[in-house]
Amino acid sequence: MATNAFLLDISRCIGCQACAAACMTGNELPTGTQYIHLIEQTRGEFPNLAGGFKNHRCYHCTDAACVKVCPTGALYKEAGMTRLNREVCIGCAYCTDACPFDVPQIVDGRSSKCDACASVTKAGGEPWCVRTCPSDALRYGDRQEILAEARRRVEAIKARYPKARIYGETEAGGLGVIMVLPDDPEVLDLPANPDVPLLVNTWQKVVQPAALGLTALSVVVTGVAATIARRNHMQELKALHAQQAEAQKQESQE
């Protein structure tokens, strides 16, 4: 299966909300749920100010932390996208803590996030957000073709935006959303290095093996497993944060 990707050209985003509205309507999202958030930004220092928009959404990491910590397989990778099967989600909220972009949310007791319009694209269509973008800020297709277009666009705006760059080619193992940025990632409220946190690596080694028994049990009694997961969740996080702090302390002493 081909590896696909989105192109998200922040320099062309006009903040019209068409993508967010189409996503909510096309995916029949419940009231109050959004997969795309347009956030107005003012960048630079007075009097050299510039306006723009942050287009916050799932970035479909290749090295997806949410997939790594999901104990039921509800989150998984397919064709370069990070999919979600809510039917097998138990609402443990591990994904919400692991994601370096703070994307997944718990809605009605289960994880909720963009799945790149899986049913639409598998039928040969375009994602809802892409088909409604009036400024050509969004595209969807073969990842290599998307990367080539992103490189072309960066070169085209270098005169206006000297710090213009591609974001997503290598970050988090390579993102499924290749972004054209007019400035440094930090200026646009994006992590420069969205690595899988130590918390996730520790979880995989310590907690996940012990959780496999609960995962098997949840096939029969999902409600019970979800209750146990939620009850233990904060205790596990406290223990893992303590381990993370200790590891960082040891690194600083070396």
C-alpha positions as CSV (number, residue, x, y, z in Angstrom):
1,M,0.0,0.0,0.0
2,A,1.3,3.5,-0.9
3,T,2.5,5.9,1.7
4,N,0.4,9.0,1.5
5,A,0.7,12.4,3.2
6,F,-1.0,15.8,3.5
7,L,0.6,19.0,2.4
8,L,-0.1,21.9,4.8
9,D,1.3,25.2,3.5
10,I,1.0,27.6,6.5
11,S,2.1,30.5,4.3
12,R,-1.0,30.1,2.3
13,C,-3.5,29.4,5.1
14,I,-6.0,32.3,5.3
15,G,-7.8,31.0,8.4
16,C,-11.1,30.8,6.6
17,Q,-12.2,27.8,8.7
18,A,-13.5,25.9,5.6
19,C,-11.3,22.9,6.4
20,A,-12.6,22.7,10.0
21,A,-16.2,23.1,9.0
22,A,-15.9,20.5,6.2
23,C,-14.2,18.1,8.6
24,M,-17.0,18.4,11.2
25,T,-19.7,18.1,8.6
26,G,-18.2,15.4,6.4
27,N,-17.2,13.2,9.4
28,E,-20.5,13.9,11.2
29,L,-18.7,14.9,14.4
30,P,-20.8,15.4,17.5
31,T,-21.3,19.0,18.7
32,G,-18.3,20.3,20.4
33,T,-15.8,17.9,18.7
34,Q,-13.3,19.2,16.2
35,Y,-10.3,17.6,14.6
36,I,-8.9,20.8,13.1
37,H,-8.4,24.0,15.1
38,L,-7.4,27.3,13.4
39,I,-5.6,29.5,15.9
40,E,-4.7,33.1,14.9
41,Q,-1.1,34.1,15.6
42,T,0.9,37.3,15.7
43,R,4.6,36.8,15.1
44,G,7.6,39.0,15.3
45,E,8.4,42.1,17.3
46,F,6.9,45.6,17.0
47,P,6.9,47.2,14.5
48,N,7.9,44.2,12.4
49,L,4.8,42.1,13.0
50,A,3.3,39.4,10.8
51,G,-0.1,37.7,11.2
52,G,-0.9,34.1,10.4
53,F,-2.7,31.0,11.6
54,K,-1.7,27.8,13.3
55,N,-3.5,24.8,11.8
56,H,-3.6,22.3,14.7
57,R,-4.6,18.8,13.8
58,C,-3.3,15.2,13.9
59,Y,0.1,15.2,12.2
60,H,0.1,11.4,11.6
61,C,3.6,10.7,13.0
62,T,5.4,7.7,11.5
63,D,6.9,7.0,14.9
64,A,3.6,7.6,16.6
65,A,3.7,7.7,20.3
66,C,0.0,7.2,20.6
67,V,0.2,3.9,18.6
68,K,3.1,2.7,20.8
69,V,1.2,3.1,24.1
70,C,-2.3,2.0,22.9
71,P,-3.0,-1.3,24.7
72,T,-5.8,-2.5,22.5
73,G,-4.7,-1.7,19.0
74,A,-7.4,1.0,18.6
75,L,-4.7,3.3,17.2
76,Y,-2.6,1.9,14.3
77,K,-0.7,2.9,11.2
78,E,-2.0,2.4,7.6
79,A,-0.8,4.0,4.3
80,G,1.2,6.6,6.3
81,M,-1.8,7.7,8.3
82,T,-2.5,7.1,12.0
83,R,-6.0,5.5,12.1
84,L,-8.3,5.1,15.1
85,N,-10.9,2.3,15.6
86,R,-13.0,3.7,18.4
87,E,-14.9,0.4,18.7
88,V,-11.9,-1.3,20.5
89,C,-10.8,1.8,22.5
90,I,-11.2,1.4,26.2
91,G,-10.7,5.1,27.1
92,C,-7.5,4.6,29.1
93,A,-6.2,8.0,27.9
94,Y,-2.6,6.8,27.4
95,C,-2.6,8.3,23.9
96,T,-3.5,11.8,25.3
97,D,-0.5,11.8,27.5
98,A,1.9,10.4,25.0
99,C,1.3,12.6,22.0
100,P,3.9,15.4,21.6
101,F,1.4,17.5,19.8
102,D,-1.5,17.1,22.3
103,V,-3.9,15.8,19.6
104,P,-6.0,12.9,20.9
105,Q,-8.9,13.8,23.2
106,I,-11.3,11.6,25.2
107,V,-14.8,12.1,24.0
108,D,-17.7,10.1,25.4
109,G,-15.3,7.8,27.1
110,R,-13.1,7.0,24.1
111,S,-10.2,8.4,22.2
112,S,-11.1,10.9,19.4
113,K,-8.9,12.2,16.6
114,C,-8.6,12.6,12.8
115,D,-8.2,9.3,10.9
116,A,-7.4,11.1,7.6
117,C,-10.9,10.4,6.3
118,A,-10.1,6.7,5.9
119,S,-13.5,5.7,4.4
120,V,-13.4,8.5,1.8
121,T,-9.8,8.1,0.7
122,K,-10.1,4.3,0.5
123,A,-12.9,4.9,-2.0
124,G,-10.7,7.1,-4.1
125,G,-11.8,10.5,-2.8
126,E,-9.9,13.4,-1.1
127,P,-10.1,14.2,2.6
128,W,-12.9,16.7,3.4
129,C,-10.5,19.4,4.5
130,V,-8.5,19.2,1.3
131,R,-11.4,19.4,-1.1
132,T,-12.7,22.6,0.5
133,C,-9.5,24.6,0.9
134,P,-9.8,27.8,-1.2
135,S,-6.2,28.8,-1.1
136,D,-4.5,25.6,-2.1
137,A,-2.9,25.4,1.4
138,L,-3.9,21.7,1.6
139,R,-3.2,18.8,-0.7
140,Y,-3.2,15.0,-0.2
141,G,-1.4,12.3,-2.2
142,D,1.8,10.2,-2.5
143,R,4.2,11.3,0.2
144,Q,7.2,11.7,-2.2
145,E,5.2,13.9,-4.5
146,I,4.0,15.9,-1.6
147,L,7.6,16.4,-0.4
148,A,8.6,17.5,-3.9
149,E,5.8,20.1,-3.9
150,A,6.7,21.3,-0.4
151,R,10.4,21.8,-1.5
152,R,9.2,23.8,-4.5
153,R,7.0,26.0,-2.4
154,V,9.7,26.7,0.2
155,E,12.0,27.9,-2.5
156,A,9.3,30.1,-4.0
157,I,8.7,32.0,-0.7
158,K,12.3,32.3,0.5
159,A,12.6,35.9,-0.7
160,R,9.6,36.9,1.5
161,Y,10.3,34.4,4.3
162,P,14.0,33.9,4.7
163,K,13.5,31.3,7.4
164,A,11.0,29.2,5.4
165,R,11.5,25.5,5.7
166,I,9.8,22.1,5.6
167,Y,8.5,20.6,8.8
168,G,7.6,16.9,8.9
169,E,10.1,15.3,6.6
170,T,12.1,13.7,9.4
171,E,10.4,14.8,12.7
172,A,8.9,12.0,14.7
173,G,10.1,9.5,12.1
174,G,8.5,11.6,9.4
175,L,5.1,13.1,9.6
176,G,2.0,12.3,7.5
177,V,1.4,16.0,7.3
178,I,4.3,17.8,5.5
179,M,4.2,21.5,6.4
180,V,5.6,24.5,4.6
181,L,6.6,26.9,7.4
182,P,7.3,30.6,6.9
183,D,9.4,30.7,10.1
184,D,11.0,28.5,12.7
185,P,8.8,25.8,14.3
186,E,9.0,27.3,17.8
187,V,7.7,30.6,16.5
188,L,4.7,28.7,15.1
189,D,4.1,26.9,18.4
190,L,5.4,23.5,17.0
191,P,8.0,21.4,18.9
192,A,11.4,21.5,17.1
193,N,12.0,17.9,18.1
194,P,8.8,16.1,18.7
195,D,10.5,12.9,19.9
196,V,8.8,10.1,21.6
197,P,9.0,11.1,25.3
198,L,11.0,9.1,27.8
199,L,7.6,8.5,29.5
200,V,6.5,6.5,26.5
201,N,9.7,4.4,26.3
202,T,9.4,3.7,30.1
203,W,5.8,2.8,29.6
204,Q,6.6,0.3,26.9
205,K,9.2,-1.5,29.0
206,V,7.4,-1.4,32.4
207,V,3.7,-0.9,32.1
208,Q,2.7,-2.3,28.7
209,P,3.8,-5.9,29.3
210,A,1.7,-6.0,32.5
211,A,-1.2,-4.4,30.7
212,L,-1.4,-7.2,28.1
213,G,-3.4,-9.3,30.5
214,L,-6.0,-6.5,30.9
215,T,-6.1,-6.1,27.1
216,A,-7.1,-9.8,26.7
217,L,-9.6,-9.5,29.5
218,S,-11.2,-6.4,27.8
219,V,-12.3,-8.4,24.9
220,V,-14.8,-10.1,27.2
221,V,-15.4,-7.3,29.7
222,T,-14.4,-4.1,28.1
223,G,-16.2,-2.0,30.7
224,V,-14.4,-3.5,33.6
225,A,-11.0,-3.1,31.8
226,A,-11.7,0.5,31.1
227,T,-12.7,1.2,34.7
228,I,-9.5,-0.4,35.9
229,A,-7.4,1.4,33.3
230,R,-8.8,4.8,34.3
231,R,-8.5,4.1,38.0
232,N,-4.8,3.1,37.7
233,H,-4.0,5.7,35.1
234,M,-2.9,8.5,37.4
235,Q,-1.0,6.2,39.7
236,E,1.0,4.9,36.7
237,L,1.7,8.4,35.4
238,K,3.0,9.5,38.8
239,A,5.3,6.5,38.9
240,L,6.6,7.1,35.4
241,H,7.1,10.8,35.9
242,A,9.1,9.9,39.0
243,Q,11.3,7.6,36.9
244,Q,11.6,10.2,34.2
245,A,12.8,12.8,36.7
246,E,15.3,10.4,38.3
247,A,16.7,9.5,34.8
248,Q,17.1,13.2,33.9
249,K,18.7,13.8,37.3
250,Q,21.2,11.0,36.6
251,E,22.0,12.4,33.1
252,S,22.7,15.9,34.5
253,Q,25.1,14.4,37.1
254,E,27.1,12.5,34.4
